[in-house]
Amino acid sequence: MTKANINPEPSQNPFALGNQEVYLRWQEQKLAAYPELAGQLIVEVRDPRALSRAEKQKITELCQKTNMAIYQSEVKDADKDVPRLLGRQMGLTNLDPNMLADEDGITSLELMPAKHERGYIPYSNRRLLWHTDGYYNDSSHRIAAMLLHCVRPALSGGENSLLDHEMVYLLLREQDPMYIKALMDPEAMTIPANLEAGEVERPAQSGPVFSTNEQGSLSMRYTTRVRSIIWKDNIATKSAVEALANILDSDCKYIFHHRLEAGQGIICNNVLHNRTSFKNGESTATQRLIYRARYYDRINSGTDK
Ligand SMILES: [Fe+2]
């Protein structure tokens, strides 16, 4: 377990810039035996809807180490109870009902030309650039965890890259702590209002890239998109954003690459991720369908471990 998950004392928060000793102890723990291959994140489960104690333990431990796990099962039904019940067992209950989610709060991500034409790339087969989910949400609706469950992969493509946001924090702080200071600025990034048909659907949101909550957990808001974001106009912010982009653009050994197969899913504390473009086939079986659930809770942040 990382210090971040258990220590509510502000003076013991490794992510606060003043606490160098606390940070160094956290860093040592974080780097010790950190996985370097996506295969090390995979947990075989018999049925994600009803995890065994050992399966749940394994997913919990991976999420504590890397903020993510990939589960794999033979349950390949188009059943939204798979992500819903898995999430619930991992302490995820507060779903974010974003405006394009299905009525039950879980989004079916598939090729949908009508939504794509409105500018929503997740519903296209184009690549998705690096981001954390809900980066445009206000601070009271911060997405702390998210789950992607694959019902059907595409004929080809649709691979995800994943990078633990705590690891990005660590890499940036190692380069220059001033990068962290700039990215913790409450005005570091502004998402312009989302205008549709001339009406404001979502007001502009300013906020930090990195922030910590009362429990001392680190969260990250970020997108590589340039069209939908305004960075604070100073050299410190620009340098920090450039350093971050360079890490994401590199072959950093902490970036995991994985293409979800049917019955597999990613459960994570909203780590950085992207997606390559994909190509569907003619038959339904080769048309990509992913269920996505976003939560305000972190994985197992309660007492039930
Ligand atoms: Fe996403």
py3Dmol code that shows the C-alpha trace and the ligand (Angstrom):
import py3Dmol

protein = """\
ATOM      1  CA  MET A   1       0.000   0.000   0.000  1.00  0.00           C
ATOM      2  CA  THR A   2       1.320   3.432  -0.838  1.00  0.00           C
ATOM      3  CA  LYS A   3       1.540   6.108   1.811  1.00  0.00           C
ATOM      4  CA  ALA A   4      -0.805   8.163  -0.326  1.00  0.00           C
ATOM      5  CA  ASN A   5      -3.667   5.807   0.346  1.00  0.00           C
ATOM      6  CA  ILE A   6      -3.366   5.641   4.088  1.00  0.00           C
ATOM      7  CA  ASN A   7      -2.043   8.911   5.338  1.00  0.00           C
ATOM      8  CA  PRO A   8      -4.464  11.773   5.848  1.00  0.00           C
ATOM      9  CA  GLU A   9      -1.959  13.990   7.724  1.00  0.00           C
ATOM     10  CA  PRO A  10      -1.100  16.940   5.440  1.00  0.00           C
ATOM     11  CA  SER A  11       2.464  17.014   6.787  1.00  0.00           C
ATOM     12  CA  GLN A  12       2.853  13.372   5.723  1.00  0.00           C
ATOM     13  CA  ASN A  13       1.561  13.862   2.205  1.00  0.00           C
ATOM     14  CA  PRO A  14       4.373  12.898  -0.206  1.00  0.00           C
ATOM     15  CA  PHE A  15       2.804  14.943  -2.986  1.00  0.00           C
ATOM     16  CA  ALA A  16       3.189  18.256  -1.161  1.00  0.00           C
ATOM     17  CA  LEU A  17       6.346  19.958  -2.369  1.00  0.00           C
ATOM     18  CA  GLY A  18       7.661  20.834   1.085  1.00  0.00           C
ATOM     19  CA  ASN A  19       7.884  17.241   2.292  1.00  0.00           C
ATOM     20  CA  GLN A  20      11.074  16.054   0.682  1.00  0.00           C
ATOM     21  CA  GLU A  21      11.802  13.272   3.175  1.00  0.00           C
ATOM     22  CA  VAL A  22       8.261  11.934   3.036  1.00  0.00           C
ATOM     23  CA  TYR A  23       8.407  12.147  -0.739  1.00  0.00           C
ATOM     24  CA  LEU A  24      11.692  10.246  -0.925  1.00  0.00           C
ATOM     25  CA  ARG A  25      10.317   7.428   1.225  1.00  0.00           C
ATOM     26  CA  TRP A  26       7.220   7.247  -0.989  1.00  0.00           C
ATOM     27  CA  GLN A  27       9.370   7.332  -4.135  1.00  0.00           C
ATOM     28  CA  GLU A  28      11.484   4.426  -2.941  1.00  0.00           C
ATOM     29  CA  GLN A  29       8.377   2.345  -2.264  1.00  0.00           C
ATOM     30  CA  LYS A  30       6.824   3.334  -5.560  1.00  0.00           C
ATOM     31  CA  LEU A  31       9.810   2.308  -7.653  1.00  0.00           C
ATOM     32  CA  ALA A  32      10.443  -0.973  -5.835  1.00  0.00           C
ATOM     33  CA  ALA A  33       9.404  -3.863  -8.092  1.00  0.00           C
ATOM     34  CA  TYR A  34       7.244  -1.603 -10.245  1.00  0.00           C
ATOM     35  CA  PRO A  35       5.838  -3.620 -13.193  1.00  0.00           C
ATOM     36  CA  GLU A  36       7.206  -2.861 -16.638  1.00  0.00           C
ATOM     37  CA  LEU A  37       4.917  -4.998 -18.791  1.00  0.00           C
ATOM     38  CA  ALA A  38       1.139  -4.903 -19.212  1.00  0.00           C
ATOM     39  CA  GLY A  39       1.128  -8.685 -18.708  1.00  0.00           C
ATOM     40  CA  GLN A  40       2.100  -8.097 -15.083  1.00  0.00           C
ATOM     41  CA  LEU A  41      -1.148  -6.194 -14.571  1.00  0.00           C
ATOM     42  CA  ILE A  42      -3.408  -9.047 -15.690  1.00  0.00           C
ATOM     43  CA  VAL A  43      -5.556 -10.829 -13.130  1.00  0.00           C
ATOM     44  CA  GLU A  44      -7.497 -13.939 -14.181  1.00  0.00           C
ATOM     45  CA  VAL A  45     -10.977 -13.897 -12.706  1.00  0.00           C
ATOM     46  CA  ARG A  46     -13.674 -16.527 -13.029  1.00  0.00           C
ATOM     47  CA  ASP A  47     -16.572 -14.062 -13.060  1.00  0.00           C
ATOM     48  CA  PRO A  48     -16.021 -10.308 -12.615  1.00  0.00           C
ATOM     49  CA  ARG A  49     -19.573 -10.055 -11.241  1.00  0.00           C
ATOM     50  CA  ALA A  50     -18.642 -12.238  -8.268  1.00  0.00           C
ATOM     51  CA  LEU A  51     -14.952 -12.046  -7.429  1.00  0.00           C
ATOM     52  CA  SER A  52     -13.337 -14.512  -5.113  1.00  0.00           C
ATOM     53  CA  ARG A  53     -11.499 -13.114  -2.119  1.00  0.00           C
ATOM     54  CA  ALA A  54      -8.132 -13.911  -3.747  1.00  0.00           C
ATOM     55  CA  GLU A  55      -9.111 -12.272  -7.069  1.00  0.00           C
ATOM     56  CA  LYS A  56     -10.265  -9.142  -5.296  1.00  0.00           C
ATOM     57  CA  GLN A  57      -7.089  -9.064  -3.239  1.00  0.00           C
ATOM     58  CA  LYS A  58      -4.913  -9.323  -6.348  1.00  0.00           C
ATOM     59  CA  ILE A  59      -6.745  -6.481  -8.125  1.00  0.00           C
ATOM     60  CA  THR A  60      -6.564  -4.345  -4.977  1.00  0.00           C
ATOM     61  CA  GLU A  61      -2.829  -4.883  -4.586  1.00  0.00           C
ATOM     62  CA  LEU A  62      -2.136  -4.020  -8.222  1.00  0.00           C
ATOM     63  CA  CYS A  63      -4.215  -0.869  -7.954  1.00  0.00           C
ATOM     64  CA  GLN A  64      -2.337   0.144  -4.825  1.00  0.00           C
ATOM     65  CA  LYS A  65       0.970  -0.305  -6.620  1.00  0.00           C
ATOM     66  CA  THR A  66       0.215   1.001 -10.109  1.00  0.00           C
ATOM     67  CA  ASN A  67      -3.274   2.540  -9.790  1.00  0.00           C
ATOM     68  CA  MET A  68      -4.566   0.043 -12.362  1.00  0.00           C
ATOM     69  CA  ALA A  69      -5.232  -3.617 -13.100  1.00  0.00           C
ATOM     70  CA  ILE A  70      -6.410  -5.566 -16.140  1.00  0.00           C
ATOM     71  CA  TYR A  71      -8.887  -8.331 -15.386  1.00  0.00           C
ATOM     72  CA  GLN A  72      -9.550 -11.192 -17.732  1.00  0.00           C
ATOM     73  CA  SER A  73     -12.441 -13.631 -17.734  1.00  0.00           C
ATOM     74  CA  GLU A  74     -14.455 -15.901 -19.989  1.00  0.00           C
ATOM     75  CA  VAL A  75     -17.566 -13.795 -19.389  1.00  0.00           C
ATOM     76  CA  LYS A  76     -18.073 -12.239 -22.804  1.00  0.00           C
ATOM     77  CA  ASP A  77     -21.779 -11.350 -22.658  1.00  0.00           C
ATOM     78  CA  ALA A  78     -22.950  -7.843 -23.511  1.00  0.00           C
ATOM     79  CA  ASP A  79     -23.960  -7.382 -19.883  1.00  0.00           C
ATOM     80  CA  LYS A  80     -23.492  -4.051 -18.156  1.00  0.00           C
ATOM     81  CA  ASP A  81     -23.650  -5.825 -14.827  1.00  0.00           C
ATOM     82  CA  VAL A  82     -20.105  -6.989 -15.520  1.00  0.00           C
ATOM     83  CA  PRO A  83     -18.533  -3.530 -15.048  1.00  0.00           C
ATOM     84  CA  ARG A  84     -21.224  -2.383 -12.614  1.00  0.00           C
ATOM     85  CA  LEU A  85     -20.864  -5.291 -10.183  1.00  0.00           C
ATOM     86  CA  LEU A  86     -17.098  -5.483 -10.527  1.00  0.00           C
ATOM     87  CA  GLY A  87     -16.851  -1.786  -9.737  1.00  0.00           C
ATOM     88  CA  ARG A  88     -19.143  -2.142  -6.744  1.00  0.00           C
ATOM     89  CA  GLN A  89     -17.003  -4.944  -5.291  1.00  0.00           C
ATOM     90  CA  MET A  90     -13.962  -2.699  -5.629  1.00  0.00           C
ATOM     91  CA  GLY A  91     -15.629   0.115  -3.697  1.00  0.00           C
ATOM     92  CA  LEU A  92     -16.823   2.058  -6.758  1.00  0.00           C
ATOM     93  CA  THR A  93     -20.446   3.109  -6.380  1.00  0.00           C
ATOM     94  CA  ASN A  94     -20.753   6.782  -7.290  1.00  0.00           C
ATOM     95  CA  LEU A  95     -21.099   6.791 -11.054  1.00  0.00           C
ATOM     96  CA  ASP A  96     -20.619  10.007 -13.010  1.00  0.00           C
ATOM     97  CA  PRO A  97     -23.663  10.423 -15.233  1.00  0.00           C
ATOM     98  CA  ASN A  98     -21.963  12.363 -18.026  1.00  0.00           C
ATOM     99  CA  MET A  99     -24.213  13.804 -20.650  1.00  0.00           C
ATOM    100  CA  LEU A 100     -23.620  11.119 -23.247  1.00  0.00           C
ATOM    101  CA  ALA A 101     -23.778   8.125 -20.894  1.00  0.00           C
ATOM    102  CA  ASP A 102     -26.636   5.696 -21.347  1.00  0.00           C
ATOM    103  CA  GLU A 103     -29.429   6.158 -18.837  1.00  0.00           C
ATOM    104  CA  ASP A 104     -27.870   3.765 -16.357  1.00  0.00           C
ATOM    105  CA  GLY A 105     -24.660   5.827 -16.108  1.00  0.00           C
ATOM    106  CA  ILE A 106     -22.510   3.318 -18.004  1.00  0.00           C
ATOM    107  CA  THR A 107     -21.499   4.412 -21.486  1.00  0.00           C
ATOM    108  CA  SER A 108     -21.451   2.084 -24.483  1.00  0.00           C
ATOM    109  CA  LEU A 109     -18.464   3.182 -26.534  1.00  0.00           C
ATOM    110  CA  GLU A 110     -18.868   2.125 -30.129  1.00  0.00           C
ATOM    111  CA  LEU A 111     -18.781   3.709 -33.539  1.00  0.00           C
ATOM    112  CA  MET A 112     -21.705   6.152 -33.581  1.00  0.00           C
ATOM    113  CA  PRO A 113     -21.588   8.586 -36.478  1.00  0.00           C
ATOM    114  CA  ALA A 114     -24.279  10.882 -34.974  1.00  0.00           C
ATOM    115  CA  LYS A 115     -22.273  11.500 -31.785  1.00  0.00           C
ATOM    116  CA  HIS A 116     -18.994  11.615 -33.662  1.00  0.00           C
ATOM    117  CA  GLU A 117     -20.363  14.379 -35.878  1.00  0.00           C
ATOM    118  CA  ARG A 118     -21.052  16.427 -32.741  1.00  0.00           C
ATOM    119  CA  GLY A 119     -17.323  16.301 -32.040  1.00  0.00           C
ATOM    120  CA  TYR A 120     -17.131  13.414 -29.569  1.00  0.00           C
ATOM    121  CA  ILE A 121     -14.104  11.408 -30.656  1.00  0.00           C
ATOM    122  CA  PRO A 122     -14.677   8.446 -28.284  1.00  0.00           C
ATOM    123  CA  TYR A 123     -17.587   7.479 -30.549  1.00  0.00           C
ATOM    124  CA  SER A 124     -15.385   7.530 -33.645  1.00  0.00           C
ATOM    125  CA  ASN A 125     -12.745   5.034 -34.674  1.00  0.00           C
ATOM    126  CA  ARG A 126     -10.035   7.708 -34.619  1.00  0.00           C
ATOM    127  CA  ARG A 127      -7.179   7.658 -32.170  1.00  0.00           C
ATOM    128  CA  LEU A 128      -7.658   9.240 -28.766  1.00  0.00           C
ATOM    129  CA  LEU A 129      -4.792  11.342 -27.463  1.00  0.00           C
ATOM    130  CA  TRP A 130      -3.463  11.106 -23.912  1.00  0.00           C
ATOM    131  CA  HIS A 131      -5.910  12.246 -21.263  1.00  0.00           C
ATOM    132  CA  THR A 132      -7.478  11.473 -17.927  1.00  0.00           C
ATOM    133  CA  ASP A 133     -11.238  11.030 -17.921  1.00  0.00           C
ATOM    134  CA  GLY A 134     -13.443  13.984 -17.058  1.00  0.00           C
ATOM    135  CA  TYR A 135     -10.598  16.496 -17.245  1.00  0.00           C
ATOM    136  CA  TYR A 136     -13.280  19.092 -18.019  1.00  0.00           C
ATOM    137  CA  ASN A 137     -15.280  18.350 -14.836  1.00  0.00           C
ATOM    138  CA  ASP A 138     -15.308  20.824 -11.953  1.00  0.00           C
ATOM    139  CA  SER A 139     -13.530  19.912  -8.713  1.00  0.00           C
ATOM    140  CA  SER A 140     -16.701  18.621  -7.053  1.00  0.00           C
ATOM    141  CA  HIS A 141     -17.172  16.113  -9.890  1.00  0.00           C
ATOM    142  CA  ARG A 142     -13.603  14.910 -10.214  1.00  0.00           C
ATOM    143  CA  ILE A 143     -13.330  11.448 -11.755  1.00  0.00           C
ATOM    144  CA  ALA A 144     -11.276   9.385  -9.315  1.00  0.00           C
ATOM    145  CA  ALA A 145     -11.638   5.977 -10.945  1.00  0.00           C
ATOM    146  CA  MET A 146     -12.758   4.494 -14.214  1.00  0.00           C
ATOM    147  CA  LEU A 147     -13.427   1.140 -15.737  1.00  0.00           C
ATOM    148  CA  LEU A 148     -13.320   0.012 -19.365  1.00  0.00           C
ATOM    149  CA  HIS A 149     -14.837  -3.361 -20.119  1.00  0.00           C
ATOM    150  CA  CYS A 150     -14.432  -4.946 -23.546  1.00  0.00           C
ATOM    151  CA  VAL A 151     -17.408  -6.848 -24.937  1.00  0.00           C
ATOM    152  CA  ARG A 152     -15.942  -7.005 -28.451  1.00  0.00           C
ATOM    153  CA  PRO A 153     -12.608  -5.763 -29.808  1.00  0.00           C
ATOM    154  CA  ALA A 154     -12.395  -4.243 -33.282  1.00  0.00           C
ATOM    155  CA  LEU A 155     -11.153  -6.195 -36.272  1.00  0.00           C
ATOM    156  CA  SER A 156      -7.834  -4.393 -35.814  1.00  0.00           C
ATOM    157  CA  GLY A 157      -6.425  -1.553 -33.709  1.00  0.00           C
ATOM    158  CA  GLY A 158      -7.936   0.037 -30.621  1.00  0.00           C
ATOM    159  CA  GLU A 159      -4.919  -0.529 -28.381  1.00  0.00           C
ATOM    160  CA  ASN A 160      -4.634   1.460 -25.170  1.00  0.00           C
ATOM    161  CA  SER A 161      -1.504   2.934 -23.629  1.00  0.00           C
ATOM    162  CA  LEU A 162      -1.672   3.493 -19.884  1.00  0.00           C
ATOM    163  CA  LEU A 163       0.526   5.497 -17.556  1.00  0.00           C
ATOM    164  CA  ASP A 164       0.134   5.723 -13.792  1.00  0.00           C
ATOM    165  CA  HIS A 165      -0.381   9.410 -12.943  1.00  0.00           C
ATOM    166  CA  GLU A 166       1.654   8.990  -9.742  1.00  0.00           C
ATOM    167  CA  MET A 167       4.557   7.824 -11.903  1.00  0.00           C
ATOM    168  CA  VAL A 168       4.233  10.928 -14.101  1.00  0.00           C
ATOM    169  CA  TYR A 169       4.301  13.050 -10.965  1.00  0.00           C
ATOM    170  CA  LEU A 170       7.460  11.237  -9.830  1.00  0.00           C
ATOM    171  CA  LEU A 171       9.213  11.591 -13.201  1.00  0.00           C
ATOM    172  CA  LEU A 172       8.411  15.297 -13.429  1.00  0.00           C
ATOM    173  CA  ARG A 173       9.456  15.997  -9.844  1.00  0.00           C
ATOM    174  CA  GLU A 174      12.755  14.229 -10.516  1.00  0.00           C
ATOM    175  CA  GLN A 175      13.331  16.494 -13.520  1.00  0.00           C
ATOM    176  CA  ASP A 176      12.404  19.705 -11.725  1.00  0.00           C
ATOM    177  CA  PRO A 177      10.107  20.263  -8.703  1.00  0.00           C
ATOM    178  CA  MET A 178       9.106  23.576 -10.283  1.00  0.00           C
ATOM    179  CA  TYR A 179       7.188  21.593 -12.893  1.00  0.00           C
ATOM    180  CA  ILE A 180       5.040  20.186 -10.089  1.00  0.00           C
ATOM    181  CA  LYS A 181       4.525  23.648  -8.611  1.00  0.00           C
ATOM    182  CA  ALA A 182       3.324  24.949 -11.986  1.00  0.00           C
ATOM    183  CA  LEU A 183       1.010  21.986 -12.536  1.00  0.00           C
ATOM    184  CA  MET A 184      -0.532  22.315  -9.066  1.00  0.00           C
ATOM    185  CA  ASP A 185      -1.483  25.926  -9.758  1.00  0.00           C
ATOM    186  CA  PRO A 186      -5.305  26.184  -9.523  1.00  0.00           C
ATOM    187  CA  GLU A 187      -5.260  28.153 -12.768  1.00  0.00           C
ATOM    188  CA  ALA A 188      -2.849  25.927 -14.673  1.00  0.00           C
ATOM    189  CA  MET A 189      -5.435  24.757 -17.175  1.00  0.00           C
ATOM    190  CA  THR A 190      -8.735  26.132 -18.351  1.00  0.00           C
ATOM    191  CA  ILE A 191     -11.251  24.184 -20.368  1.00  0.00           C
ATOM    192  CA  PRO A 192     -13.365  26.588 -22.412  1.00  0.00           C
ATOM    193  CA  ALA A 193     -17.152  26.375 -22.174  1.00  0.00           C
ATOM    194  CA  ASN A 194     -18.701  23.600 -24.216  1.00  0.00           C
ATOM    195  CA  LEU A 195     -21.011  25.371 -26.598  1.00  0.00           C
ATOM    196  CA  GLU A 196     -23.555  23.462 -28.555  1.00  0.00           C
ATOM    197  CA  ALA A 197     -25.971  25.221 -30.906  1.00  0.00           C
ATOM    198  CA  GLY A 198     -24.936  28.505 -29.302  1.00  0.00           C
ATOM    199  CA  GLU A 199     -26.025  27.483 -25.815  1.00  0.00           C
ATOM    200  CA  VAL A 200     -23.666  26.887 -22.917  1.00  0.00           C
ATOM    201  CA  GLU A 201     -23.810  23.192 -21.957  1.00  0.00           C
ATOM    202  CA  ARG A 202     -20.834  23.350 -19.618  1.00  0.00           C
ATOM    203  CA  PRO A 203     -19.213  26.533 -18.292  1.00  0.00           C
ATOM    204  CA  ALA A 204     -15.451  27.121 -18.561  1.00  0.00           C
ATOM    205  CA  GLN A 205     -13.456  25.204 -15.907  1.00  0.00           C
ATOM    206  CA  SER A 206     -10.102  26.253 -14.486  1.00  0.00           C
ATOM    207  CA  GLY A 207      -8.100  23.966 -12.268  1.00  0.00           C
ATOM    208  CA  PRO A 208      -4.778  22.318 -11.511  1.00  0.00           C
ATOM    209  CA  VAL A 209      -3.309  19.332 -13.338  1.00  0.00           C
ATOM    210  CA  PHE A 210      -2.174  17.646 -10.108  1.00  0.00           C
ATOM    211  CA  SER A 211      -4.132  17.903  -6.882  1.00  0.00           C
ATOM    212  CA  THR A 212      -4.534  15.921  -3.687  1.00  0.00           C
ATOM    213  CA  ASN A 213      -7.689  15.218  -1.741  1.00  0.00           C
ATOM    214  CA  GLU A 214      -8.232  15.129   2.031  1.00  0.00           C
ATOM    215  CA  GLN A 215      -6.978  11.533   2.134  1.00  0.00           C
ATOM    216  CA  GLY A 216      -3.732  12.602   0.485  1.00  0.00           C
ATOM    217  CA  SER A 217      -4.491  10.792  -2.798  1.00  0.00           C
ATOM    218  CA  LEU A 218      -3.131  12.325  -5.971  1.00  0.00           C
ATOM    219  CA  SER A 219      -5.423  13.013  -8.897  1.00  0.00           C
ATOM    220  CA  MET A 220      -4.643  14.387 -12.322  1.00  0.00           C
ATOM    221  CA  ARG A 221      -6.571  16.323 -14.941  1.00  0.00           C
ATOM    222  CA  TYR A 222      -4.956  16.395 -18.321  1.00  0.00           C
ATOM    223  CA  THR A 223      -5.478  16.270 -22.055  1.00  0.00           C
ATOM    224  CA  THR A 224      -3.040  16.517 -24.929  1.00  0.00           C
ATOM    225  CA  ARG A 225      -5.777  18.089 -27.033  1.00  0.00           C
ATOM    226  CA  VAL A 226      -4.896  21.660 -27.874  1.00  0.00           C
ATOM    227  CA  ARG A 227      -8.207  22.757 -29.330  1.00  0.00           C
ATOM    228  CA  SER A 228     -10.141  22.353 -26.081  1.00  0.00           C
ATOM    229  CA  ILE A 229      -7.695  23.718 -23.562  1.00  0.00           C
ATOM    230  CA  ILE A 230      -6.024  26.982 -22.517  1.00  0.00           C
ATOM    231  CA  TRP A 231      -2.827  26.718 -20.482  1.00  0.00           C
ATOM    232  CA  LYS A 232      -1.829  29.458 -18.066  1.00  0.00           C
ATOM    233  CA  ASP A 233       0.209  31.905 -20.065  1.00  0.00           C
ATOM    234  CA  ASN A 234       3.605  31.900 -18.370  1.00  0.00           C
ATOM    235  CA  ILE A 235       6.976  30.243 -18.917  1.00  0.00           C
ATOM    236  CA  ALA A 236       6.744  27.958 -15.861  1.00  0.00           C
ATOM    237  CA  THR A 237       3.490  26.392 -17.057  1.00  0.00           C
ATOM    238  CA  LYS A 238       4.631  26.089 -20.651  1.00  0.00           C
ATOM    239  CA  SER A 239       7.893  24.375 -19.604  1.00  0.00           C
ATOM    240  CA  ALA A 240       6.049  21.964 -17.301  1.00  0.00           C
ATOM    241  CA  VAL A 241       3.485  21.068 -19.962  1.00  0.00           C
ATOM    242  CA  GLU A 242       6.253  20.515 -22.476  1.00  0.00           C
ATOM    243  CA  ALA A 243       8.140  18.235 -20.058  1.00  0.00           C
ATOM    244  CA  LEU A 244       4.954  16.266 -19.455  1.00  0.00           C
ATOM    245  CA  ALA A 245       4.256  15.955 -23.181  1.00  0.00           C
ATOM    246  CA  ASN A 246       7.824  14.734 -23.736  1.00  0.00           C
ATOM    247  CA  ILE A 247       7.325  11.919 -21.225  1.00  0.00           C
ATOM    248  CA  LEU A 248       4.074  10.877 -22.900  1.00  0.00           C
ATOM    249  CA  ASP A 249       5.752  10.980 -26.290  1.00  0.00           C
ATOM    250  CA  SER A 250       8.701   8.873 -25.164  1.00  0.00           C
ATOM    251  CA  ASP A 251       9.214   5.136 -24.902  1.00  0.00           C
ATOM    252  CA  CYS A 252       9.149   5.487 -21.109  1.00  0.00           C
ATOM    253  CA  LYS A 253       9.309   2.023 -19.562  1.00  0.00           C
ATOM    254  CA  TYR A 254       6.397   2.773 -17.260  1.00  0.00           C
ATOM    255  CA  ILE A 255       3.949   3.193 -20.152  1.00  0.00           C
ATOM    256  CA  PHE A 256       1.932  -0.006 -20.571  1.00  0.00           C
ATOM    257  CA  HIS A 257       0.445  -1.037 -23.927  1.00  0.00           C
ATOM    258  CA  HIS A 258      -2.523  -3.346 -24.109  1.00  0.00           C
ATOM    259  CA  ARG A 259      -5.294  -4.192 -26.556  1.00  0.00           C
ATOM    260  CA  LEU A 260      -8.367  -5.331 -24.671  1.00  0.00           C
ATOM    261  CA  GLU A 261      -9.833  -8.638 -25.774  1.00  0.00           C
ATOM    262  CA  ALA A 262     -13.430  -9.767 -25.197  1.00  0.00           C
ATOM    263  CA  GLY A 263     -13.971 -10.427 -21.507  1.00  0.00           C
ATOM    264  CA  GLN A 264     -11.073  -8.210 -20.439  1.00  0.00           C
ATOM    265  CA  GLY A 265     -11.224  -4.827 -18.787  1.00  0.00           C
ATOM    266  CA  ILE A 266      -9.163  -2.107 -17.180  1.00  0.00           C
ATOM    267  CA  ILE A 267      -9.988  -0.869 -13.702  1.00  0.00           C
ATOM    268  CA  CYS A 268      -7.974   2.149 -12.595  1.00  0.00           C
ATOM    269  CA  ASN A 269      -7.715   5.272 -10.479  1.00  0.00           C
ATOM    270  CA  ASN A 270      -8.179   7.386 -13.615  1.00  0.00           C
ATOM    271  CA  VAL A 271      -4.636   6.969 -14.906  1.00  0.00           C
ATOM    272  CA  LEU A 272      -3.437   8.662 -18.083  1.00  0.00           C
ATOM    273  CA  HIS A 273      -4.464   6.730 -21.172  1.00  0.00           C
ATOM    274  CA  ASN A 274      -4.833   6.947 -24.921  1.00  0.00           C
ATOM    275  CA  ARG A 275      -6.192   4.734 -27.703  1.00  0.00           C
ATOM    276  CA  THR A 276      -4.989   3.979 -31.200  1.00  0.00           C
ATOM    277  CA  SER A 277      -7.402   4.197 -34.120  1.00  0.00           C
ATOM    278  CA  PHE A 278      -9.269   1.028 -35.013  1.00  0.00           C
ATOM    279  CA  LYS A 279     -11.004  -0.677 -37.878  1.00  0.00           C
ATOM    280  CA  ASN A 280     -14.267  -2.564 -37.502  1.00  0.00           C
ATOM    281  CA  GLY A 281     -15.171  -5.556 -39.630  1.00  0.00           C
ATOM    282  CA  GLU A 282     -18.424  -6.335 -41.405  1.00  0.00           C
ATOM    283  CA  SER A 283     -19.855  -8.711 -38.819  1.00  0.00           C
ATOM    284  CA  THR A 284     -21.085  -7.576 -35.394  1.00  0.00           C
ATOM    285  CA  ALA A 285     -18.480  -9.827 -33.779  1.00  0.00           C
ATOM    286  CA  THR A 286     -15.729  -7.591 -35.170  1.00  0.00           C
ATOM    287  CA  GLN A 287     -17.331  -4.258 -34.217  1.00  0.00           C
ATOM    288  CA  ARG A 288     -15.727  -2.766 -31.140  1.00  0.00           C
ATOM    289  CA  LEU A 289     -17.935  -2.371 -28.073  1.00  0.00           C
ATOM    290  CA  ILE A 290     -16.523  -1.110 -24.786  1.00  0.00           C
ATOM    291  CA  TYR A 291     -18.496  -0.269 -21.654  1.00  0.00           C
ATOM    292  CA  ARG A 292     -17.111   2.661 -19.729  1.00  0.00           C
ATOM    293  CA  ALA A 293     -17.948   3.576 -16.158  1.00  0.00           C
ATOM    294  CA  ARG A 294     -16.589   6.665 -14.408  1.00  0.00           C
ATOM    295  CA  TYR A 295     -16.680   7.137 -10.660  1.00  0.00           C
ATOM    296  CA  TYR A 296     -16.180   9.829  -8.056  1.00  0.00           C
ATOM    297  CA  ASP A 297     -14.715   7.184  -5.696  1.00  0.00           C
ATOM    298  CA  ARG A 298     -11.194   5.774  -5.722  1.00  0.00           C
ATOM    299  CA  ILE A 299     -10.690   2.014  -5.812  1.00  0.00           C
ATOM    300  CA  ASN A 300     -11.162   0.541  -2.331  1.00  0.00           C
ATOM    301  CA  SER A 301     -10.734   3.895  -0.653  1.00  0.00           C
ATOM    302  CA  GLY A 302     -13.119   2.774   2.101  1.00  0.00           C
ATOM    303  CA  THR A 303     -12.256   0.455   4.940  1.00  0.00           C
ATOM    304  CA  ASP A 304     -13.320  -2.750   3.191  1.00  0.00           C
ATOM    305  CA  LYS A 305     -10.036  -4.069   1.878  1.00  0.00           C
TER     306      LYS A 305
END
"""
ligand_1 = """\
1
LIG
Fe -10.702 8.041 -21.506
"""
view = py3Dmol.view(width=600, height=400)
view.addModel(protein, "pdb")
view.setStyle({"model": 0}, {"cartoon": {"style": "trace"}})
view.addModel(ligand_1, "xyz")
view.setStyle({"model": 1}, {"stick": {}})
view.zoomTo()
view.show()
